[in-house]
Amino acid sequence: MAKQKKTYPGIHRDHYEGMTDIGQIIRDAWVLGILPEDETCEGWDYERLQSLYGEVHEAWDLYGHLVSNLPSDLRERHERIHGAAFRRARELGWSPNMADED
């Protein structure tokens, strides 16, 4: 009997709607145009997410992995996408200090 692969629940069902490493990768994929913004990655297996990480990492290489090096349209998209995620997570009780407590 084949073992069923573990899948990702989707960014909106992830901790505080994606305040995780995987959520960061998905939002960056939206920013960089790798994924459409309505792709939540729900049901993706972790091999597929690892592949997405590779694509996102490679795309960030062009900008030295710095938001400040993004062209203005991508920098604005980054601010919009990540800003909305931070606001929503805070509404759900998330705090940036929570990662330090783990």
ABEGO torsion letter per residue (X at the ends): XBBBBBBBAEAAABBGGGBBAAAAAAAAAAAAGABBAABAGBGBBAAAAAAAAAAAAAAAAAAGGBAAABBAAAAAAAAAAAAAAAAAAAAAGBBAAAAAAX
